[in-house]
Amino acid sequence: MTRKFGLRDKVGYMFGDFGNDFFFIFISGYLMVFYTKVLGISAGAVGTLFLVARFVDAITDVSMGRLVDMLPPAKDGKFRPWIRRMCIPVVIAGTLLFVPWVSTFSYGARLVYIYITYVLWGSICYTAINIPYGSMASALTSDPLERGSLSTFRSIGAALASVIVSVGVPLIVYQYDAAGNQVVVPQRFFMIACVFAVAALICYILCYKMTEERVLISAEKKEKVSFSKTVSALVHNKSLIAIIGAAIVLLLSMLLASSMNTYLFMDYFKNKSAMSVAGFFNAAATLVLAPFSTKIIKKFGKKEASSVAVLFASAMYFIMFFVRFTNPWIFCVFIALGNLGTGVFNLMIWAFITDIIDYQEV
């Protein structure tokens, strides 16, 4: 007998992104620092790696989505089995990114190592767990408000991981040298990666155990659609194109800020405490807004609330770009205000996506 959808599913789904974002946020904010400061890889070579990996992602993401769609459901569902299958490989791959002893390799061997391990983690293992996890929300419930709550809980999971990573990591990996400059401690990256691996694995297990798929599509009744027809339909799906455009811009903004703020606070402000506070504000915005997300959706609608909030965030970021702050604490205040705007969109984006999945099926 199928269990009724409730708080257990919401909390379980939250643990999925809690687990995902231990490594995703850690890698987004600190992998480039590890590559350049510990492994001695040039910034240009790291940037090329990230660009190449995004092209690989374009292939593996679509392929993974197609694979999940074509395979018949297992006994435990269509999407949940992938969490069970990939939880161990993805945390191992994430840990391999931060092995400090690679710095003893020749430069060419270091380049080969970072290409293999980064593509293994991001384009293969992370893709194989994150795409089914994201699609799973549409199978847990068919009710729009319940899906909105799943989106909120997923964002809470990401915010909790962000608090831990953004606040804790700078205080651990950086220390001051005799001249008062901030320097990194190489072995601490690997130590943190191992801790995050254990924490992420526990979160994945809880996500798998606490959720249950209820919306099932019979393999016998489902129409067989060719890959070319699928792509053609996606190209003409204006809702999908709109959310992809918004998500790309906002994700690039967040990843750029995550990477550059690390250098900004380390080399310009020279203040690791302010870096931790800025990281906390990034997550706190989501946690503050989360209890009100369902009410906001009911009163204003997802589209309207998200649009106004992102416009407000844009105004804050324009001010941050044109005003050359010298006080890190004032800069943190504007980061907090900007994050309130993007936080509204992040709370609702997965509810948008589940609606678009249904629209595409129709």
C-alpha positions in Angstrom: 0.0 0.0 0.0 1.3 3.4 -1.0 2.0 5.7 1.9 0.3 9.1 1.9 2.6 12.0 0.9 3.7 14.0 3.9 6.5 15.6 5.9 8.6 12.4 5.8 8.9 12.8 2.0 9.7 16.5 2.2 12.4 16.0 4.8 13.8 13.0 2.8 13.8 15.0 -0.4 15.6 17.8 1.5 18.4 15.4 2.5 19.0 14.7 -1.3 20.2 18.2 -2.0 21.8 18.4 1.4 24.0 15.5 0.3 24.5 16.9 -3.2 25.6 20.3 -2.1 28.3 19.3 0.4 30.5 18.7 -2.6 28.9 20.9 -5.2 29.3 24.1 -3.1 32.7 23.0 -1.8 33.9 22.4 -5.3 32.3 25.6 -6.7 34.0 27.7 -4.1 37.3 26.0 -3.4 38.4 23.6 -6.2 39.9 26.4 -8.3 41.8 27.6 -5.1 43.0 24.0 -4.5 44.1 23.6 -8.2 46.0 27.0 -8.3 47.3 27.3 -4.8 48.0 23.6 -3.9 48.5 21.8 -7.2 50.2 24.8 -8.9 48.0 24.6 -12.0 47.7 27.9 -13.9 44.3 29.7 -13.8 44.1 29.5 -17.6 44.5 25.7 -17.6 41.8 25.4 -14.9 39.5 27.6 -16.9 40.0 25.4 -20.0 39.2 22.3 -17.9 36.0 23.8 -16.7 35.0 24.8 -20.3 35.8 21.4 -21.7 33.8 19.7 -18.8 30.8 21.9 -19.6 30.8 20.5 -23.2 31.0 17.0 -21.9 28.1 17.8 -19.5 26.0 18.8 -22.5 26.3 15.2 -23.7 26.2 13.3 -20.5 23.3 15.3 -19.0 21.1 14.6 -22.1 22.2 11.0 -22.3 21.5 10.4 -18.6 18.0 12.0 -18.9 17.3 9.8 -21.9 18.6 6.7 -20.1 16.4 7.3 -17.1 13.4 7.9 -19.3 13.9 4.8 -21.4 14.6 2.2 -18.7 11.6 0.5 -17.0 10.9 1.3 -13.4 12.6 -0.9 -10.7 10.7 -2.2 -7.7 11.7 0.9 -5.7 10.7 3.3 -8.5 12.0 5.0 -11.6 14.3 7.6 -10.0 15.1 6.5 -6.5 17.2 3.5 -7.6 19.8 5.9 -9.0 20.4 7.4 -5.6 21.0 3.9 -4.2 23.3 3.0 -7.2 25.4 6.2 -7.4 25.7 7.4 -3.8 29.0 5.7 -3.1 30.7 6.4 -6.5 29.8 10.1 -6.4 31.3 10.7 -2.9 34.5 8.7 -3.8 34.8 10.8 -7.0 34.4 14.0 -5.1 37.0 13.0 -2.5 39.5 12.2 -5.3 39.4 15.9 -6.5 41.2 17.1 -3.3 44.1 14.7 -3.0 47.1 17.0 -2.0 49.8 14.5 -2.9 49.1 15.0 -6.6 51.2 18.2 -6.2 54.3 15.9 -6.3 53.5 14.7 -9.9 54.9 16.3 -13.0 52.9 19.2 -14.4 51.6 17.1 -17.3 50.6 14.2 -14.9 48.8 16.8 -12.7 46.8 18.0 -15.7 45.8 14.5 -16.7 44.8 13.7 -13.1 42.5 16.8 -12.7 40.9 16.2 -16.1 40.1 12.6 -15.3 38.9 13.2 -11.8 36.9 16.3 -12.5 35.0 14.8 -15.5 34.5 11.6 -13.5 32.9 13.5 -10.6 30.9 16.2 -12.5 30.0 14.8 -15.9 29.5 11.1 -14.9 28.8 10.5 -11.2 27.2 13.7 -10.2 25.1 13.7 -13.4 24.0 10.1 -12.7 22.6 11.0 -9.3 21.5 14.6 -9.6 19.3 14.3 -12.8 17.2 11.4 -11.4 17.0 13.2 -8.1 15.7 16.3 -9.7 13.1 14.4 -11.7 12.0 12.4 -8.7 10.0 15.4 -7.3 7.4 14.9 -10.1 7.0 11.3 -9.1 6.6 11.9 -5.3 3.3 13.8 -5.8 1.2 15.3 -8.5 -0.2 18.2 -6.4 1.2 21.6 -7.4 1.4 23.0 -3.9 3.0 19.8 -2.6 5.6 20.1 -5.4 6.1 23.7 -4.3 6.9 22.5 -0.8 9.3 19.9 -2.2 11.1 22.7 -4.0 11.3 24.6 -0.7 12.6 21.7 1.2 15.2 21.0 -1.5 16.4 24.6 -1.2 16.5 24.3 2.6 18.8 21.2 2.1 21.1 23.2 -0.2 21.1 26.1 2.3 22.1 23.9 5.2 25.0 22.5 3.2 25.9 26.1 2.2 26.0 27.2 5.8 28.4 24.4 6.7 30.6 24.8 3.7 30.6 28.6 3.4 31.1 29.3 7.1 33.3 26.4 8.2 35.7 25.8 5.3 37.4 29.3 5.2 38.1 29.0 8.9 39.8 25.6 8.4 41.7 25.8 5.1 43.2 29.3 5.7 45.7 30.4 8.2 47.8 33.5 8.7 51.6 33.3 8.0 54.2 35.3 9.9 53.7 38.3 7.6 50.0 38.4 8.3 49.0 37.0 4.9 46.3 34.3 4.5 47.7 31.0 3.1 46.0 27.7 2.5 46.8 24.4 4.3 46.8 21.7 1.6 46.1 18.7 3.7 43.0 20.3 5.2 41.2 20.3 1.8 41.4 16.5 1.7 40.4 16.2 5.3 37.3 18.3 4.7 36.5 16.3 1.5 36.6 13.0 3.6 34.2 14.4 6.2 31.9 15.7 3.5 31.9 12.3 1.8 30.7 10.6 4.9 28.1 13.3 5.6 26.8 13.2 2.0 26.6 9.4 2.0 24.4 9.5 5.1 22.2 12.2 3.5 21.7 10.1 0.3 20.7 7.0 2.3 18.2 9.1 4.3 16.8 10.5 1.0 16.4 7.1 -0.4 14.8 5.6 2.7 12.4 8.4 3.5 10.8 9.0 0.1 8.4 7.0 -2.0 7.4 7.4 -5.7 3.6 7.6 -6.2 3.2 9.0 -9.7 4.0 6.1 -12.0 3.9 5.9 -15.8 3.3 2.4 -17.1 6.0 1.3 -19.5 3.4 -0.6 -21.6 1.1 2.5 -22.0 3.8 5.1 -22.5 4.2 6.2 -26.1 7.6 5.5 -27.6 9.1 8.8 -28.7 12.2 9.0 -30.8 15.2 11.1 -29.6 14.8 13.5 -32.6 11.1 14.0 -31.8 12.0 14.7 -28.1 14.6 17.3 -29.1 12.1 18.9 -31.5 9.5 19.1 -28.8 11.9 20.6 -26.3 13.0 23.3 -28.8 9.4 24.4 -29.1 8.7 24.4 -25.4 8.8 28.1 -24.6 8.4 27.4 -20.8 11.4 25.1 -20.8 13.5 27.6 -22.8 12.6 30.4 -20.5 13.5 28.5 -17.3 16.8 27.3 -18.9 17.7 30.9 -19.8 17.0 32.1 -16.3 18.7 29.2 -14.6 21.8 29.6 -16.8 22.2 33.3 -16.0 21.6 32.8 -12.3 23.7 29.7 -12.0 26.6 31.4 -13.7 26.2 34.4 -11.4 26.2 32.3 -8.3 29.2 30.1 -9.5 31.1 33.2 -10.5 30.4 34.9 -7.1 31.3 31.7 -5.2 34.6 31.4 -7.0 35.6 35.1 -7.1 34.5 35.9 -3.5 37.0 33.4 -2.3 39.8 35.4 -3.9 38.1 38.7 -3.1 38.0 38.2 0.7 41.4 36.4 0.7 43.5 38.7 -1.4 41.6 42.1 -1.4 39.8 42.3 1.9 42.3 39.9 3.6 39.5 38.9 6.0 38.5 35.2 6.3 36.0 36.0 9.1 34.1 38.3 6.6 34.3 35.5 4.1 32.5 33.1 6.5 29.9 35.8 7.3 29.2 36.3 3.6 28.8 32.6 3.1 26.4 32.4 6.0 24.3 35.2 4.5 24.1 33.3 1.2 22.4 30.4 3.0 20.5 32.4 5.6 18.4 34.1 3.0 17.0 30.8 1.9 16.4 29.7 5.5 14.6 33.0 6.4 12.4 32.9 3.3 11.6 29.1 3.4 8.7 29.3 5.9 6.9 31.9 3.8 7.4 30.3 0.3 4.1 28.5 0.1 2.2 31.7 1.2 4.1 33.7 -1.4 3.2 31.2 -4.1 -0.5 31.3 -3.1 -0.7 35.1 -2.9 1.5 36.3 -5.8 2.3 33.2 -7.9 5.7 31.6 -8.6 6.4 33.6 -11.8 5.5 37.0 -10.4 7.2 36.7 -7.1 10.4 35.3 -8.7 10.6 38.0 -11.3 10.3 40.9 -8.8 12.8 39.3 -6.4 15.4 38.7 -9.1 15.0 42.4 -10.3 15.7 43.5 -6.7 18.8 41.2 -6.6 20.0 42.7 -9.9 19.8 46.2 -8.4 21.9 45.1 -5.4 24.6 43.5 -7.6 24.8 46.6 -9.9 25.6 48.7 -6.8 28.2 46.1 -5.7 29.8 46.2 -9.1 30.0 50.0 -9.5 30.8 51.0 -5.9 34.4 50.0 -4.9 33.8 48.9 -1.3 36.9 48.9 1.0 34.9 47.7 4.0 34.2 44.0 3.9 31.3 44.2 6.3 29.4 46.7 4.1 30.0 44.4 1.2 28.5 41.6 3.2 25.4 43.6 3.8 24.8 44.0 0.1 25.5 40.3 -0.4 22.8 39.5 2.1 20.3 41.8 0.3 21.1 40.3 -3.1 20.8 36.8 -1.7 17.3 37.6 -0.5 16.3 38.3 -4.1 17.9 35.2 -5.6 16.7 33.2 -2.6 13.1 33.6 -3.7 13.8 32.2 -7.1 15.9 29.4 -5.8 13.1 28.3 -3.5 10.7 28.0 -6.4 12.8 26.9 -9.3 12.3 23.2 -8.8 8.5 23.8 -8.6 8.8 25.5 -12.0 10.7 22.5 -13.3 8.2 19.9 -12.2 5.4 21.9 -13.8 7.5 22.0 -17.1 8.1 18.2 -16.9 4.3 17.7 -16.8 3.7 20.2 -19.6 6.3 18.4 -21.8 4.7 15.0 -21.1 1.3 16.4 -22.3 
